[in-house]
């Protein structure tokens, strides 16, 4: 048994406007499962649908929940996670990560991508590990960097 | 956050960043408060980068409302009970 066995991770997905989000999220679920960590995806309606359609038998993803319901549960101390990965490509994503930094005890990682990744990453002024790359269509630059923040 | 969408509100800013919204409140309203993200306002937990700035003018609360795809909206809505709660926190600058 490894030290990560039985732990939980939240993958918080924002607007799926940038194509890499869905494939990186599924890849991350696989990596977490390999470490014995149960992934839980929280996202907007369209982000959840993209994930669920891409993995219909749920070989990689696990529980999938509504983004705002998840924030409510954490804020009300009904639920929390050991790790939290927030997918960020705009100011809204930074705000969600900032919220988790205040309400959750999870080890927080911001996965910042998209055309303006550097500028967006600069908005992260709260405690949060950051992986930033300008990837929009090709997920590989993010996948390579993910290794640095996996437990 | 659907309960906020059911309020009668005025949009003061749209398309601004979260930081710009906070700066707008501090510049345009003499009474403002700082709260942590997750603070419950109008039965919803506020989303944002800490500290979240809320303004007060008359019976209105001015607050940021973040939508994942559309960014931050700065809204103004009547909320005397929320104002009383904020003042009771004694966290005024």
gemmi code that builds the backbone of each chain (N, CA, C; Angstrom):
import gemmi

chains = {
    "A": [
        ("UNK", (0.842, -1.209, 0.000), (0.000, 0.000, 0.000), (0.881, 1.265, 0.000)),
        ("UNK", (0.586, 2.166, -0.931), (1.370, 3.402, -1.002), (0.740, 4.463, -0.099)),
        ("UNK", (1.466, 5.565, 0.095), (0.926, 6.601, 0.985), (-0.236, 7.380, 0.355)),
        ("UNK", (-0.433, 7.230, -0.954), (-1.552, 7.926, -1.587), (-2.807, 7.052, -1.678)),
        ("UNK", (-2.675, 5.778, -1.399), (-3.790, 4.835, -1.495), (-4.966, 5.306, -0.629)),
        ("UNK", (-6.153, 5.307, -1.236), (-7.356, 5.655, -0.484), (-7.613, 7.156, -0.379)),
        ("UNK", (-6.746, 7.960, -0.984), (-6.966, 9.415, -0.924), (-7.897, 9.847, -2.058)),
        ("UNK", (-8.330, 11.099, -1.992), (-9.268, 11.605, -2.998), (-8.715, 12.869, -3.652)),
        ("UNK", (-9.090, 13.068, -4.907), (-8.656, 14.274, -5.618), (-9.836, 14.895, -6.350)),
        ("UNK", (-9.936, 16.189, -6.230), (-10.957, 16.937, -6.973), (-10.330, 17.507, -8.236)),
        ("UNK", (-10.973, 17.310, -9.368), (-10.575, 17.957, -10.620), (-11.667, 18.967, -10.925)),
        ("UNK", (-11.348, 20.235, -10.818), (-12.358, 21.272, -10.999), (-12.237, 21.856, -12.407)),
        ("UNK", (-13.247, 21.578, -13.221), (-13.203, 21.993, -14.623), (-14.053, 23.236, -14.826)),
        ("UNK", (-13.518, 24.175, -15.579), (-14.277, 25.377, -15.896), (-14.893, 25.256, -17.274)),
        ("UNK", (-15.055, 26.396, -17.908), (-15.622, 26.438, -19.248), (-14.730, 25.619, -20.202)),
        ("UNK", (-15.322, 24.690, -20.964), (-14.494, 23.834, -21.830), (-14.135, 24.486, -23.163)),
        ("UNK", (-13.953, 25.779, -23.153), (-13.680, 26.531, -24.380), (-12.353, 26.122, -25.026)),
        ("UNK", (-11.366, 25.757, -24.202), (-10.052, 25.369, -24.735), (-9.994, 23.841, -24.825)),
        ("UNK", (-9.706, 23.304, -26.011), (-9.842, 21.860, -26.241), (-9.052, 20.944, -25.317)),
        ("UNK", (-7.896, 21.367, -24.831), (-7.062, 20.441, -24.045), (-7.692, 20.009, -22.722)),
        ("UNK", (-8.652, 20.766, -22.221), (-9.154, 20.493, -20.865), (-9.649, 19.052, -20.696)),
        ("UNK", (-10.486, 18.591, -21.637), (-11.115, 17.281, -21.467), (-10.084, 16.157, -21.482)),
        ("UNK", (-9.175, 16.188, -22.453), (-8.220, 15.073, -22.538), (-7.223, 15.095, -21.377)),
        ("UNK", (-6.809, 16.279, -20.944), (-5.885, 16.344, -19.804), (-6.590, 15.859, -18.533)),
        ("UNK", (-7.864, 16.188, -18.402), (-8.603, 15.748, -17.205), (-8.698, 14.221, -17.165)),
        ("UNK", (-8.999, 13.611, -18.296), (-9.097, 12.145, -18.324), (-7.726, 11.520, -18.073)),
        ("UNK", (-6.698, 12.097, -18.675), (-5.336, 11.608, -18.445), (-4.974, 11.703, -16.956)),
        ("UNK", (-5.312, 12.826, -16.346), (-5.000, 13.024, -14.930), (-5.749, 12.013, -14.062)),
        ("UNK", (-7.006, 11.735, -14.419), (-7.772, 10.711, -13.677), (-7.034, 9.382, -13.723)),
        ("UNK", (-6.522, 9.027, -14.879), (-5.790, 7.757, -15.022), (-4.555, 7.748, -14.128)),
        ("UNK", (-3.810, 8.846, -14.157), (-2.593, 8.932, -13.337), (-2.911, 8.858, -11.843)),
        ("UNK", (-3.988, 9.489, -11.453), (-4.374, 9.463, -10.038), (-4.805, 8.060, -9.626)),
        ("UNK", (-5.596, 7.416, -10.484), (-6.047, 6.048, -10.175), (-4.860, 5.103, -10.024)),
        ("UNK", (-3.844, 5.297, -10.863), (-2.644, 4.450, -10.757), (-1.978, 4.591, -9.397)),
        ("UNK", (-2.220, 5.714, -8.750), (-1.634, 5.960, -7.424), (-2.619, 5.617, -6.305)),
        ("UNK", (-3.749, 5.037, -6.687), (-4.733, 4.643, -5.667), (-5.605, 5.790, -5.193)),
        ("UNK", (-5.566, 6.918, -5.947), (-6.337, 8.112, -5.554), (-7.638, 8.148, -6.355)),
        ("UNK", (-8.756, 8.328, -5.661), (-10.065, 8.373, -6.346), (-10.326, 9.774, -6.886)),
        ("UNK", (-10.470, 9.917, -8.217), (-10.739, 11.249, -8.758), (-12.228, 11.584, -8.748)),
        ("UNK", (-12.530, 12.823, -8.432), (-13.910, 13.324, -8.500), (-13.875, 14.566, -9.387)),
        ("UNK", (-14.694, 14.560, -10.411), (-14.709, 15.706, -11.331), (-15.894, 16.610, -11.008)),
        ("UNK", (-15.610, 17.904, -10.876), (-16.678, 18.898, -10.728), (-16.558, 19.843, -11.916)),
        ("UNK", (-17.674, 20.129, -12.562), (-17.574, 20.994, -13.727), (-18.897, 21.620, -14.106)),
        ("UNK", (-18.818, 22.511, -15.070), (-20.032, 23.085, -15.643), (-20.749, 21.971, -16.410)),
        ("UNK", (-21.993, 22.220, -16.781), (-22.760, 21.195, -17.487), (-22.073, 20.702, -18.746)),
        ("UNK", (-21.571, 21.615, -19.560), (-20.945, 21.196, -20.813), (-19.598, 20.522, -20.569)),
        ("UNK", (-18.858, 20.964, -19.591), (-17.573, 20.314, -19.264), (-17.819, 18.877, -18.816)),
        ("UNK", (-18.863, 18.671, -18.028), (-19.181, 17.313, -17.551), (-19.617, 16.423, -18.702)),
        ("UNK", (-20.420, 16.971, -19.590), (-20.901, 16.166, -20.726), (-19.740, 15.727, -21.616)),
        ("UNK", (-18.795, 16.633, -21.860), (-17.633, 16.289, -22.692), (-16.856, 15.134, -22.075)),
        ("UNK", (-16.686, 15.179, -20.773), (-15.962, 14.124, -20.061), (-16.741, 12.810, -20.116)),
        ("UNK", (-18.014, 12.874, -19.817), (-18.824, 11.647, -19.727), (-18.985, 10.980, -21.087)),
        ("UNK", (-19.080, 11.771, -22.129), (-19.197, 11.191, -23.473), (-17.862, 10.572, -23.905)),
        ("UNK", (-16.770, 11.196, -23.499), (-15.449, 10.678, -23.900), (-15.086, 9.386, -23.162)),
        ("UNK", (-15.663, 9.158, -21.993), (-15.335, 7.958, -21.201), (-16.643, 7.310, -20.730)),
        ("UNK", (-17.420, 6.780, -21.694), (-18.788, 6.327, -21.366), (-18.832, 5.175, -20.356)),
        ("UNK", (-17.830, 4.354, -20.328), (-17.826, 3.235, -19.369), (-17.096, 3.598, -18.079)),
        ("UNK", (-16.715, 4.828, -17.996), (-16.028, 5.353, -16.802), (-14.834, 4.489, -16.410)),
        ("UNK", (-14.009, 4.195, -17.389), (-12.787, 3.437, -17.097), (-11.768, 4.320, -16.394)),
        ("UNK", (-11.833, 5.614, -16.639), (-10.859, 6.543, -16.058), (-11.509, 7.495, -15.049)),
        ("UNK", (-12.624, 8.096, -15.460), (-13.258, 9.058, -14.553), (-14.024, 8.289, -13.477)),
        ("UNK", (-14.428, 8.985, -12.440), (-15.245, 8.362, -11.394), (-16.495, 9.192, -11.202)),
        ("UNK", (-16.663, 9.679, -9.988), (-17.826, 10.515, -9.680), (-17.711, 11.844, -10.429)),
        ("UNK", (-18.844, 12.295, -10.953), (-18.879, 13.583, -11.659), (-20.002, 14.416, -11.036)),
        ("UNK", (-19.666, 15.621, -10.589), (-20.654, 16.428, -9.859), (-20.722, 17.852, -10.420)),
        ("UNK", (-21.799, 18.524, -10.077), (-21.991, 19.911, -10.501), (-20.992, 20.828, -9.778)),
        ("UNK", (-20.450, 21.764, -10.510), (-19.418, 22.663, -9.981), (-19.887, 23.441, -8.751)),
        ("UNK", (-21.028, 24.092, -8.855), (-21.479, 24.925, -7.734), (-21.930, 24.085, -6.542)),
        ("UNK", (-22.525, 22.919, -6.805), (-22.901, 22.024, -5.694), (-21.648, 21.584, -4.927)),
        ("UNK", (-20.570, 21.340, -5.681), (-19.321, 20.906, -5.057), (-18.742, 22.018, -4.182)),
        ("UNK", (-18.730, 23.236, -4.698), (-18.225, 24.376, -3.918), (-19.071, 24.551, -2.656)),
        ("UNK", (-20.393, 24.433, -2.809), (-21.278, 24.564, -1.639), (-20.923, 23.524, -0.578)),
        ("UNK", (-20.728, 22.263, -1.007), (-20.438, 21.182, -0.051), (-19.119, 21.416, 0.678)),
        ("UNK", (-18.119, 21.909, -0.037), (-16.822, 22.169, 0.609), (-16.943, 23.361, 1.562)),
        ("UNK", (-17.616, 24.417, 1.088), (-17.768, 25.615, 1.923), (-18.558, 25.315, 3.196)),
        ("UNK", (-19.517, 24.395, 3.092), (-20.336, 24.024, 4.264), (-19.660, 22.944, 5.118)),
        ("UNK", (-18.406, 22.577, 4.752), (-17.627, 21.563, 5.486), (-18.291, 20.180, 5.467)),
        ("UNK", (-19.057, 19.922, 4.409), (-19.672, 18.597, 4.292), (-18.751, 17.631, 3.555)),
        ("UNK", (-17.788, 18.206, 2.832), (-16.920, 17.370, 2.035), (-15.587, 18.077, 1.813)),
        ("UNK", (-14.507, 17.309, 1.679), (-13.235, 17.899, 1.281), (-12.381, 16.819, 0.610)),
        ("UNK", (-11.262, 17.229, 0.067), (-10.425, 16.323, -0.718), (-8.978, 16.442, -0.248)),
        ("UNK", (-8.174, 15.437, -0.598), (-6.751, 15.488, -0.262), (-5.982, 16.334, -1.274)),
        ("UNK", (-6.415, 16.270, -2.514), (-5.763, 17.021, -3.594), (-6.849, 17.739, -4.407)),
        ("UNK", (-6.507, 18.908, -4.942), (-7.453, 19.616, -5.815), (-6.689, 20.186, -7.005)),
        ("UNK", (-7.136, 19.821, -8.189), (-6.532, 20.316, -9.430), (-7.566, 21.204, -10.132)),
        ("UNK", (-7.246, 22.473, -10.260), (-8.182, 23.398, -10.891), (-7.688, 23.708, -12.301)),
        ("UNK", (-8.537, 23.491, -13.271), (-8.199, 23.776, -14.670), (-8.525, 25.244, -14.949)),
        ("UNK", (-7.510, 25.985, -15.370), (-7.651, 27.441, -15.449), (-7.215, 27.954, -16.822)),
        ("UNK", (-8.103, 28.658, -17.494), (-7.670, 29.324, -18.732), (-8.177, 30.761, -18.792)),
        ("UNK", (-8.840, 31.201, -17.712), (-9.323, 32.590, -17.704), (-9.422, 33.083, -16.259)),
        ("UNK", (-9.851, 34.320, -16.129), (-9.969, 34.953, -14.813), (-10.948, 34.186, -13.915)),
        ("UNK", (-12.000, 33.646, -14.523), (-12.979, 32.870, -13.750), (-12.332, 31.656, -13.106)),
        ("UNK", (-11.469, 30.977, -13.850), (-10.774, 29.807, -13.313), (-9.900, 30.179, -12.126)),
        ("UNK", (-9.238, 31.333, -12.225), (-8.408, 31.812, -11.105), (-9.288, 32.043, -9.872)),
        ("UNK", (-10.477, 32.590, -10.094), (-11.380, 32.854, -8.967), (-11.806, 31.552, -8.283)),
        ("UNK", (-12.062, 30.524, -9.063), (-12.444, 29.234, -8.463), (-11.267, 28.648, -7.666)),
        ("UNK", (-10.061, 28.770, -8.207), (-8.890, 28.277, -7.473), (-8.713, 29.075, -6.177)),
        ("UNK", (-8.904, 30.393, -6.261), (-8.807, 31.230, -5.068), (-9.819, 30.823, -4.011)),
        ("UNK", (-10.989, 30.457, -4.466), (-12.031, 30.009, -3.534), (-11.595, 28.727, -2.828)),
        ("UNK", (-11.080, 27.769, -3.601), (-10.621, 26.519, -2.985), (-9.489, 26.773, -1.999)),
        ("UNK", (-8.623, 27.737, -2.319), (-7.508, 28.030, -1.402), (-8.026, 28.471, -0.032)),
        ("UNK", (-9.240, 29.061, -0.033), (-9.792, 29.567, 1.223), (-10.669, 28.551, 1.942)),
        ("UNK", (-11.339, 27.678, 1.199), (-12.346, 26.817, 1.857), (-11.916, 25.360, 1.998)),
        ("UNK", (-10.851, 24.948, 1.306), (-10.470, 23.533, 1.304), (-9.091, 23.336, 1.940)),
        ("UNK", (-8.887, 22.157, 2.492), (-7.565, 21.835, 3.035), (-6.736, 21.047, 2.033)),
        ("UNK", (-7.256, 20.840, 0.828), (-6.566, 20.037, -0.186), (-5.255, 20.684, -0.615)),
        ("UNK", (-4.316, 19.842, -1.034), (-3.118, 20.373, -1.705), (-3.599, 20.907, -3.047)),
        ("UNK", (-3.443, 22.207, -3.265), (-4.058, 22.873, -4.416), (-3.066, 23.062, -5.562)),
        ("UNK", (-3.482, 22.639, -6.754), (-2.662, 22.805, -7.952), (-3.503, 23.498, -9.028)),
        ("UNK", (-2.966, 24.544, -9.598), (-3.623, 25.210, -10.723), (-2.979, 24.768, -12.026)),
        ("UNK", (-3.767, 24.191, -12.910), (-3.265, 23.797, -14.236), (-3.704, 24.900, -15.191)),
        ("UNK", (-2.740, 25.751, -15.563), (-3.060, 26.937, -16.353), (-2.636, 26.704, -17.800)),
        ("UNK", (-3.535, 26.945, -18.737), (-3.257, 26.675, -20.144), (-3.977, 27.725, -20.983)),
        ("UNK", (-3.819, 27.604, -22.303), (-4.459, 28.563, -23.201), (-3.473, 29.608, -23.680)),
        ("UNK", (-3.952, 30.405, -24.614), (-3.104, 31.389, -25.281), (-2.458, 32.384, -24.308)),
        ("UNK", (-3.191, 32.735, -23.239), (-2.693, 33.756, -22.299), (-2.276, 33.135, -20.970)),
        ("UNK", (-1.697, 31.949, -21.036), (-1.393, 31.192, -19.806), (-0.490, 31.973, -18.843)),
        ("UNK", (0.517, 32.651, -19.367), (1.449, 33.354, -18.471), (0.756, 34.495, -17.728)),
        ("UNK", (-0.048, 35.275, -18.470), (-0.773, 36.390, -17.842), (-1.779, 35.861, -16.828)),
        ("UNK", (-2.447, 34.766, -17.174), (-3.442, 34.190, -16.266), (-2.758, 33.664, -15.005)),
        ("UNK", (-1.621, 32.996, -15.181), (-0.900, 32.450, -14.015), (-0.464, 33.580, -13.075)),
        ("UNK", (-0.156, 34.749, -13.641), (0.286, 35.876, -12.808), (-0.819, 36.386, -11.884)),
        ("UNK", (-2.074, 36.027, -12.188), (-3.199, 36.461, -11.346), (-3.333, 35.610, -10.087)),
        ("UNK", (-2.577, 34.516, -10.029), (-2.673, 33.612, -8.873), (-1.793, 34.156, -7.755)),
        ("UNK", (-2.440, 34.856, -6.819), (-1.713, 35.558, -5.753), (-1.929, 34.894, -4.397)),
        ("UNK", (-2.435, 33.672, -4.394), (-2.744, 32.938, -3.157), (-1.946, 31.632, -3.187)),
        ("UNK", (-1.844, 30.943, -2.058), (-1.055, 29.701, -2.033), (-1.616, 28.647, -2.975)),
        ("UNK", (-0.816, 28.262, -3.978), (-1.278, 27.324, -5.000), (-0.076, 26.932, -5.862)),
        ("UNK", (0.149, 25.637, -6.019), (1.183, 25.209, -6.965), (0.646, 25.465, -8.374)),
        ("UNK", (1.516, 25.875, -9.273), (1.045, 26.227, -10.612), (1.826, 25.481, -11.683)),
        ("UNK", (1.073, 24.927, -12.638), (1.672, 24.358, -13.842), (1.092, 25.172, -14.999)),
        ("UNK", (1.921, 25.921, -15.713), (1.391, 26.800, -16.753), (2.064, 26.517, -18.095)),
        ("UNK", (1.253, 26.441, -19.142), (1.776, 26.278, -20.491), (0.772, 26.854, -21.479)),
        ("UNK", (1.261, 27.308, -22.617), (0.366, 27.959, -23.581), (-0.451, 26.970, -24.410)),
        ("UNK", (-0.497, 25.730, -24.018), (-1.209, 24.707, -24.796), (-2.675, 25.066, -25.011)),
        ("UNK", (-3.145, 24.874, -26.221), (-4.577, 25.055, -26.508), (-5.167, 23.787, -27.137)),
        ("UNK", (-4.502, 23.267, -28.187), (-4.991, 22.058, -28.859), (-4.152, 20.828, -28.542)),
        ("UNK", (-2.859, 21.025, -28.314), (-1.965, 19.905, -28.048), (-1.773, 19.744, -26.539)),
        ("UNK", (-2.274, 18.655, -25.964), (-2.189, 18.514, -24.510), (-0.821, 18.104, -23.986)),
        ("UNK", (0.093, 17.703, -24.883), (1.353, 17.112, -24.416), (2.203, 18.028, -23.524)),
        ("UNK", (2.310, 19.324, -23.831), (3.116, 20.172, -22.925), (2.579, 20.158, -21.487)),
        ("UNK", (1.259, 20.065, -21.338), (0.690, 20.019, -19.980), (0.962, 18.655, -19.358)),
        ("UNK", (0.747, 17.604, -20.147), (0.940, 16.246, -19.635), (2.374, 16.076, -19.113)),
        ("UNK", (3.342, 16.610, -19.861), (4.744, 16.505, -19.434), (4.939, 17.209, -18.091)),
        ("UNK", (4.347, 18.394, -17.956), (4.532, 19.168, -16.713), (3.735, 18.602, -15.540)),
        ("UNK", (2.674, 17.860, -15.834), (1.853, 17.302, -14.750), (2.672, 16.416, -13.810)),
        ("UNK", (3.691, 15.763, -14.385), (4.536, 14.886, -13.586), (5.115, 15.589, -12.370)),
        ("UNK", (5.294, 16.914, -12.481), (5.894, 17.680, -11.376), (4.943, 17.839, -10.193)),
        ("UNK", (3.651, 17.748, -10.453), (2.686, 18.029, -9.377), (1.862, 16.809, -8.985)),
        ("UNK", (2.176, 15.658, -9.561), (1.466, 14.443, -9.152), (2.072, 13.941, -7.838)),
        ("UNK", (1.227, 13.425, -6.948), (1.771, 12.965, -5.669), (2.624, 11.706, -5.830)),
    ],
    "B": [
        ("UNK", (-25.283, 28.827, -7.377), (-25.408, 30.286, -7.351), (-26.703, 30.741, -8.015)),
        ("UNK", (-27.591, 29.801, -8.319), (-28.793, 30.181, -9.046), (-29.644, 31.161, -8.236)),
        ("UNK", (-29.538, 31.113, -6.890), (-30.342, 32.025, -6.083), (-29.981, 33.480, -6.372)),
        ("UNK", (-28.732, 33.734, -6.711), (-28.361, 35.107, -7.053), (-29.012, 35.517, -8.367)),
        ("UNK", (-29.115, 34.580, -9.283), (-29.750, 34.910, -10.559), (-31.239, 35.209, -10.391)),
        ("UNK", (-31.809, 34.763, -9.277), (-33.228, 35.039, -9.035), (-33.452, 36.388, -8.341)),
        ("UNK", (-32.367, 37.058, -7.956), (-32.501, 38.368, -7.325), (-32.824, 39.427, -8.370)),
        ("UNK", (-33.336, 40.545, -7.890), (-33.428, 41.716, -8.775), (-32.117, 42.457, -8.617)),
        ("UNK", (-31.349, 42.527, -9.656), (-30.031, 43.152, -9.537), (-29.743, 44.066, -10.722)),
        ("UNK", (-28.757, 44.915, -10.508), (-28.266, 45.785, -11.577), (-26.824, 45.367, -11.856)),
        ("UNK", (-26.452, 45.290, -13.117), (-25.059, 44.952, -13.453), (-24.254, 46.249, -13.550)),
        ("UNK", (-23.266, 46.384, -12.675), (-22.432, 47.584, -12.700), (-21.233, 47.409, -13.628)),
        ("UNK", (-20.670, 46.206, -13.653), (-19.512, 45.931, -14.518), (-19.650, 44.533, -15.109)),
        ("UNK", (-19.240, 44.421, -16.336), (-19.270, 43.128, -17.018), (-18.018, 43.040, -17.876)),
        ("UNK", (-17.345, 41.922, -17.846), (-16.147, 41.769, -18.659), (-14.879, 42.273, -17.975)),
        ("UNK", (-15.023, 42.771, -16.750), (-13.828, 43.190, -15.998), (-13.248, 41.973, -15.298)),
        ("UNK", (-11.983, 42.067, -14.897), (-11.398, 40.960, -14.150), (-11.886, 41.038, -12.698)),
        ("UNK", (-11.637, 39.970, -11.949), (-12.039, 39.963, -10.547), (-11.338, 41.100, -9.792)),
        ("UNK", (-10.054, 41.267, -10.088), (-9.267, 42.310, -9.423), (-9.814, 43.705, -9.753)),
        ("UNK", (-10.155, 43.928, -11.020), (-10.700, 45.231, -11.420), (-12.030, 45.511, -10.715)),
        ("UNK", (-12.821, 44.459, -10.526), (-14.105, 44.626, -9.837), (-13.878, 45.056, -8.389)),
        ("UNK", (-12.887, 44.436, -7.741), (-12.581, 44.803, -6.349), (-12.102, 46.255, -6.281)),
        ("UNK", (-11.258, 46.638, -7.234), (-10.744, 48.012, -7.258), (-11.877, 49.016, -7.507)),
        ("UNK", (-12.823, 48.632, -8.341), (-13.974, 49.504, -8.650), (-14.773, 49.781, -7.376)),
        ("UNK", (-15.002, 48.730, -6.597), (-15.771, 48.900, -5.353), (-15.031, 49.851, -4.415)),
        ("UNK", (-13.743, 49.634, -4.245), (-12.981, 50.480, -3.310), (-12.949, 51.937, -3.772)),
        ("UNK", (-12.966, 52.136, -5.085), (-12.879, 53.494, -5.624), (-14.224, 54.228, -5.574)),
        ("UNK", (-15.315, 53.491, -5.779), (-16.614, 54.141, -5.955), (-17.547, 54.087, -4.747)),
        ("UNK", (-17.190, 53.297, -3.725), (-18.080, 53.185, -2.566), (-17.286, 53.443, -1.290)),
        ("UNK", (-17.822, 54.327, -0.460), (-17.063, 54.693, 0.734), (-17.104, 53.597, 1.796)),
        ("UNK", (-18.135, 52.760, 1.759), (-18.213, 51.671, 2.744), (-17.997, 50.340, 2.035)),
        ("UNK", (-16.967, 49.645, 2.429), (-16.731, 48.332, 1.825), (-16.120, 47.386, 2.846)),
        ("UNK", (-16.273, 46.120, 2.569), (-15.845, 45.075, 3.492), (-15.034, 44.037, 2.724)),
        ("UNK", (-14.141, 43.376, 3.459), (-13.405, 42.257, 2.866), (-13.847, 40.969, 3.548)),
        ("UNK", (-14.195, 39.968, 2.745), (-14.585, 38.659, 3.283), (-13.778, 37.579, 2.560)),
        ("UNK", (-13.800, 36.404, 3.125), (-13.109, 35.274, 2.482), (-13.985, 34.699, 1.369)),
        ("UNK", (-13.378, 34.135, 0.321), (-14.177, 33.390, -0.654), (-14.955, 32.302, 0.096)),
        ("UNK", (-16.147, 31.997, -0.406), (-16.995, 31.025, 0.279), (-17.967, 31.692, 1.243)),
        ("UNK", (-17.767, 33.006, 1.494), (-18.699, 33.744, 2.372), (-20.103, 33.628, 1.799)),
        ("UNK", (-21.060, 33.392, 2.664), (-22.438, 33.189, 2.209), (-23.164, 34.528, 2.098)),
        ("UNK", (-23.546, 34.869, 0.889), (-24.266, 36.114, 0.615), (-25.470, 35.775, -0.241)),
        ("UNK", (-26.638, 36.237, 0.149), (-27.879, 35.914, -0.580), (-28.008, 34.396, -0.813)),
        ("UNK", (-27.662, 33.623, 0.216), (-27.797, 32.156, 0.157), (-26.878, 31.494, -0.874)),
        ("UNK", (-25.808, 32.161, -1.244), (-24.849, 31.565, -2.173), (-23.440, 31.777, -1.618)),
        ("UNK", (-22.539, 30.870, -1.953), (-21.151, 31.040, -1.521), (-20.396, 31.836, -2.575)),
        ("UNK", (-19.754, 32.914, -2.139), (-19.060, 33.780, -3.094), (-17.797, 33.103, -3.636)),
        ("UNK", (-17.603, 33.249, -4.929), (-16.421, 32.732, -5.614), (-15.468, 33.902, -5.830)),
        ("UNK", (-14.170, 33.695, -5.605), (-13.245, 34.774, -5.900), (-11.876, 34.590, -5.286)),
        ("UNK", (-11.005, 35.506, -5.654), (-9.632, 35.520, -5.129), (-9.646, 36.275, -3.804)),
        ("UNK", (-9.073, 35.695, -2.745), (-9.104, 36.374, -1.449), (-8.236, 37.637, -1.430)),
        ("UNK", (-8.680, 38.687, -0.723), (-9.989, 38.830, -0.095), (-11.037, 39.299, -1.087)),
        ("UNK", (-12.284, 38.888, -0.885), (-13.383, 39.330, -1.747), (-13.913, 40.645, -1.170)),
        ("UNK", (-13.998, 41.657, -2.039), (-14.444, 42.978, -1.590), (-15.933, 43.154, -1.889)),
        ("UNK", (-16.687, 43.591, -0.881), (-18.119, 43.854, -1.036), (-18.372, 45.322, -0.689)),
        ("UNK", (-19.181, 46.001, -1.485), (-19.498, 47.390, -1.215), (-20.900, 47.530, -0.653)),
        ("UNK", (-21.121, 48.642, 0.021), (-22.451, 48.927, 0.565), (-22.793, 50.375, 0.244)),
        ("UNK", (-24.022, 50.582, -0.230), (-24.501, 51.955, -0.438), (-26.006, 51.958, -0.204)),
        ("UNK", (-26.453, 52.744, 0.772), (-27.880, 52.731, 1.121), (-28.279, 51.331, 1.554)),
        ("UNK", (-29.307, 50.792, 0.908), (-29.754, 49.429, 1.255), (-29.193, 48.391, 0.290)),
        ("UNK", (-28.251, 48.815, -0.549), (-27.739, 47.912, -1.591), (-26.365, 47.328, -1.242)),
        ("UNK", (-26.199, 46.081, -1.652), (-24.887, 45.428, -1.557), (-24.306, 45.350, -2.964)),
        ("UNK", (-23.034, 45.632, -3.099), (-22.350, 45.540, -4.390), (-21.362, 44.387, -4.260)),
        ("UNK", (-21.468, 43.427, -5.145), (-20.679, 42.200, -4.962), (-20.318, 41.565, -6.302)),
        ("UNK", (-19.191, 40.813, -6.332), (-18.784, 40.133, -7.571), (-19.507, 38.794, -7.704)),
        ("UNK", (-19.883, 38.477, -8.895), (-20.535, 37.203, -9.190), (-19.781, 36.570, -10.371)),
        ("UNK", (-19.133, 35.440, -10.098), (-18.258, 34.824, -11.106), (-18.967, 33.687, -11.813)),
        ("UNK", (-18.962, 33.741, -13.136), (-19.491, 32.645, -13.951), (-18.291, 32.031, -14.676)),
        ("UNK", (-18.180, 30.697, -14.689), (-16.986, 30.057, -15.250), (-16.674, 30.461, -16.689)),
        ("UNK", (-17.693, 30.607, -17.497), (-17.439, 30.911, -18.914), (-17.434, 32.407, -19.203)),
        ("UNK", (-18.111, 33.183, -18.369), (-18.284, 34.602, -18.698), (-17.515, 35.547, -17.796)),
        ("UNK", (-16.820, 35.016, -16.817), (-16.005, 35.857, -15.955), (-16.808, 36.533, -14.865)),
        ("UNK", (-16.295, 37.689, -14.434), (-16.874, 38.358, -13.270), (-17.893, 39.419, -13.666)),
        ("UNK", (-19.023, 39.394, -12.976), (-20.026, 40.451, -13.088), (-20.042, 41.175, -11.749)),
        ("UNK", (-20.065, 42.479, -11.788), (-20.216, 43.224, -10.539), (-21.691, 43.604, -10.433)),
        ("UNK", (-22.356, 43.084, -9.395), (-23.804, 43.263, -9.272), (-24.143, 44.154, -8.079)),
        ("UNK", (-25.324, 44.761, -8.177), (-25.844, 45.591, -7.086), (-27.263, 45.110, -6.806)),
        ("UNK", (-27.536, 44.746, -5.559), (-28.870, 44.248, -5.208), (-29.226, 44.695, -3.802)),
        ("UNK", (-30.533, 44.867, -3.574), (-31.004, 45.302, -2.253), (-30.766, 44.182, -1.232)),
        ("UNK", (-30.198, 44.536, -0.083), (-29.928, 43.487, 0.910), (-29.677, 44.033, 2.294)),
        ("UNK", (-30.687, 44.677, 2.908), (-30.451, 45.257, 4.246), (-30.001, 44.228, 5.280)),
        ("UNK", (-30.518, 42.996, 5.190), (-30.104, 41.975, 6.168), (-28.643, 41.582, 5.957)),
        ("UNK", (-28.240, 41.511, 4.697), (-26.842, 41.174, 4.401), (-25.910, 42.290, 4.882)),
        ("UNK", (-26.368, 43.527, 4.741), (-25.561, 44.666, 5.199), (-25.396, 44.608, 6.722)),
        ("UNK", (-26.488, 44.284, 7.394), (-26.411, 44.187, 8.870), (-25.412, 43.102, 9.274)),
        ("UNK", (-25.438, 41.979, 8.563), (-24.498, 40.889, 8.852), (-23.051, 41.346, 8.652)),
        ("UNK", (-22.829, 42.061, 7.551), (-21.471, 42.527, 7.245), (-20.981, 43.503, 8.323)),
        ("UNK", (-21.858, 44.407, 8.701), (-21.454, 45.398, 9.713), (-21.194, 44.725, 11.049)),
        ("UNK", (-21.978, 43.686, 11.343), (-21.807, 42.979, 12.612), (-20.473, 42.243, 12.668)),
        ("UNK", (-19.930, 41.903, 11.537), (-18.632, 41.204, 11.514), (-17.490, 42.109, 11.971)),
        ("UNK", (-17.757, 43.412, 11.947), (-16.748, 44.398, 12.383), (-15.412, 44.216, 11.678)),
        ("UNK", (-15.506, 43.904, 10.387), (-14.268, 43.742, 9.619), (-14.067, 44.925, 8.682)),
        ("UNK", (-14.776, 46.003, 8.997), (-14.664, 47.165, 8.124), (-13.230, 47.664, 8.126)),
        ("UNK", (-12.817, 48.176, 6.972), (-11.438, 48.663, 6.872), (-11.181, 49.781, 7.871)),
    ],
}
model = gemmi.Model(1)
for chain_id, residues in chains.items():
    chain = gemmi.Chain(chain_id)
    for i, (resn, *xyz) in enumerate(residues, 1):
        res = gemmi.Residue()
        res.name, res.seqid = resn, gemmi.SeqId(i, " ")
        for name, pos in zip(("N", "CA", "C"), xyz):
            atom = gemmi.Atom()
            atom.name, atom.element = name, gemmi.Element(name[0])
            atom.pos, atom.b_iso = gemmi.Position(*pos), 0.0
            res.add_atom(atom)
        chain.add_residue(res)
    model.add_chain(chain)
structure = gemmi.Structure()
structure.add_model(model)
structure.setup_entities()
